[in-house]
């Protein structure tokens, strides 16, 4: 006899209760998801504890993955260098000769700057890093751009601290757990960095474009003087990023500024440096100067 197509539970109370319970659980799951989604949109900081806890749990795997990526890049780099050794040797010789000439000019400029600063009484703030850490993860294809580092509150890392690599700015810390921290990258659309052109101080700001690229927009609109290859560094405005850190290189000038690429790509760096905010550094330096001045006895007239 063929099985009836009627799937109703009939008079079985157990089957009826099972179906009813399934519907209730499904509805409660949908409602909980809607509540979580609305809360995350209205108040993104509400789940910072959960994100920090997840980052702490994933920290060992992130460090292992970072080490594996670095090892793989080293192996492929060694193979490529073996086949290009001759050309690389010639290129390196030319670079060494050019660097030697530049070093001589740079030394003379440094001596002149030191002499002028001594005449003007200018003291440069000492930028002591908070920590040198692993960059254990970063978003690659999301519209939001974040990274995770393996240092947190225990190592002195706090929200608002800039994160940089040897070649330029990476971003700033927005959340810090005990041993991990979340970094908002320069390529994120909500991260706006005040910059200036390195050769003449032209004021602008850099903002992420959601696709791994960045937009360089001028503050003073008018005739666009930006050219391909112009380097933009942090200006120090706002008191967050210290001045002089490379941020972007212009590649495609347009009417309002230019499209560019980062001076430091997070995907190319395993280690990064966390520094205190520029305002905190300036306040600490001012307190130290005041303390030193108070400790020095006044000379008799």
N, C-alpha and C positions, 0 to 999 in steps of 0.2 A: 504494500500500500504506500502510495507517495506521501511524503511529509507535507503537512499543511503549511501554506505560506503565511498563515496568520501567526504573527510573532507576539501577539499580546499575551501577557502573563496569565490571563484567565482569572481564576479564583485563588491563585497562589499568593498569599500575603508576603511570603519571603521574596518572591520575584518583584512584587509591587514595591516593597520597601527598598529593594536594591536599585530599581530604576529611579525611584524618587530621590534616594541618597545620591545617585550619580548626577542627577540634574542639579541638586542643591550644591554639590561640590563644584560642578562646572560653573554655576552662576557665581558662587563665592570667589572662585579663581579669577573669573573675568573682572569682577568688581575690585578685587585686590590689585590686579594689574592696572586697571584704570586709575585707582587711587595713587599707586606708586608713580605712574607716568605723569599725572597732573602735579603731584608733589615735586617731582624732579624738574618739571618745567618752571614751576612757580618759585621754588627755593632749591637751587642746585646744591647748596651746602648741606641740605638735610641728610644726605647719604654719604657725607665725607668720611664718617667713622667706618661705614661698611667698605668703602673703597680703600681706606687705609688698612683695614684688617685683611682684605683680599690681597693687597700689595705685600703685606708682611708675610702672608702664607706663600705667595708666589715668588718671594725673594730668592730662595735657593735655586729654583728652576730658571729664573731670569738671569742670575749670575752665571749658571752653567751654559745657558744659551748664548750669552754675550761672549763667554770664553770660547765656545765652539765657533761662533762667527769670526772672531778674531783669528783663531787658528786656521780656519778655512781660507780667509783672505790672505793670511801669510803664506800658505802653501801655493795658492794660485799666483800670488805675487812673485814667489821664488821661481816658479816654472816660467812665467813670462819674462822675468829678468834674465834667466839663463839664455833665452833665445834672442834677447835684445841687449846683451851685455856690451857689444862693441859700440853701438849707437849711444847707449846710455853713458858709457865711459867718456865719449867725446862731448856729449851734452854737459856732463858734470864738470869736465875741465873748463868749458866755456863759462859755466855758472860760477865756478870758483874764481876765475879771473875777474868776472864782473863783480862778484861779492867782495873781493879783496879791494878793488877800487872804491866800491861803495862804502866799505868799512873805514877807509881812510877819510873820506868826506864826512861820514857820520861822526867819526871821532872829533873832527875839528868843530862840527856843529854842536856836539855835546859840550865840548870845552867852552865854546862861546856862550851857550845857554847857561851853563853853570856860572860863568862869570857875570852874566847879566842878572841872573836870579839872585846872586850874592849882593849885587849892587842895589837891587830893588827890595831885598828882604823877603823874597817869595820862598815858601816852604811847601814842597809837594807832600800830600798825604800818602802815607805808606799803606798800600792796599794789601793787607794780609789776608790770604784766603781762609775761609772757615773750614773747608774740607776738600780733599780731592777724592772723587767717588767714581763708582762704576755707573755708566748709563745702561741699565739692564733691560730697558724696553721702551718702545715708542710706537705711536700709531703711524701707519703707512698709507692707508687709503681712506680714512674717515675724514669728514668735513671738519671735525675738531681735531686739533693737534696737541697731544700730550706726550710726556715721557715720564719714566719712573727711574729714580736714582736710589742707590742702596745706602742712604744716610738720612737721618731724621733728627728729631728733637734731641736725642741722646748725643749726637755729634755736633750740636749747635746750629743745625739748619732750621730756619724759621720761614714762614710765608712772607713773600716779598723779596727774598734774597735773589740776586741775579745768578744765573748759571751760564758759564762760558767755557769754551774750549780754547786750545792754544791759538786757533786761527780766527776766533770771533765769538759773538754772542749766540747762545743757544736758546735762552728764555729766562723765566723767573719761576720761583717756587710759589705754588698757590695752596698746597696742602702738605702738611708734614705729620707723619706718624712717628712711632718710637725709633724705627730703624730704616724707614723708607720715606720718600717724599715725591709728590706729584709736581711736574714741571709743565707750565704753559709755554709751548714753543713759540718762536718768533713767527712761524708760518700760520699760527692760529688766527682766524679773522677777528677775534676779540682782543688780541694783543697789539697795542699801538706803542711803538718805540720812537721817541724823539731822536732825530739824527741831524747831522750836518755833513756837508761835503768836505772831505778831508783837505782838499787843496785850497779852499777859500772860505769855508764856514757857511755855505749856503744852507739855510734852515729848511728842514723837511721832516716827515715822519714816515715810518715803515709800518705796513699792515699786511697781515697774511691774506692770501687769496684763495684758501680752501683747497688748493690743488698742488701744494708743495712749493709754489712760487710766491713771490711777494710783490707788493705795489709800493713804489716810492712816490709820495705825493708832496708837492711843494706847499709851503705855508703861504707864500706870496704868489698869487696867480698873475699871469701875464705871459710874457715871452719866456718859453721854456729854455733855460740854459743848460739842461742836463744832457750829457753826451754819453755814448756807449763806453763802458769801462770806468766810469766815475765810481769812486769808492766812498761809501757813506759810513760814518762812525757815530757812536752815541754822543749826544751833546751834553748830557748831564742835567737837562731840564726835567723838572718833576721830582728830582731828588731820589730816584730809584736806581737807574743805571749809572755807573761811573762814566765820565767822559773818556772818549778816545778808544772805545772797544769797537773793532770792525763789525759791521752788521750786514751790509749788502753791497753788491756790485751791480750797477745799472747795465742792462743788456738790450732793452728795447725802449727808447724814449718815446713818449707820447705827449699829448697836449697838456696834461696836468702833472706830468712827472715822468716816470719810467717804470717798466716792469724789470725785475731783477732776480738774481739768485742770491742765496745766503753765502756769507763769507765762511760760515762753519755749518756744514750739513750734519745733523745728529746721527745719520746713518753711517758716517765715516769715522766716528769717534767712540772709543770704548771708555775712555776716562774724561771726566769734565771737572771743572773747578766751581765751587760755590763760594761766592763772596758776599760780604755784608752790603746792604744797600748804601748808596752814595751818601745819603743824608745821615745815616748812622756813622759812617766813616768820618764825615765832616764834623759831626757833633763830638765824637771821641777825640779827634785831633784838636778841636777847640778847647775841650776840657783839659787835655794834656798840656797845651800851650799856656792856658790860664794857670794850671797847677805849677808848671815850671816857672812862670813869671812870679807867682806868689812866693815860691820857695827861694827865689833869688833875692838877696838883700839889696835894698835900694842904695845907690851910691850917694855919698854926701856931696852937697853942692860945693 
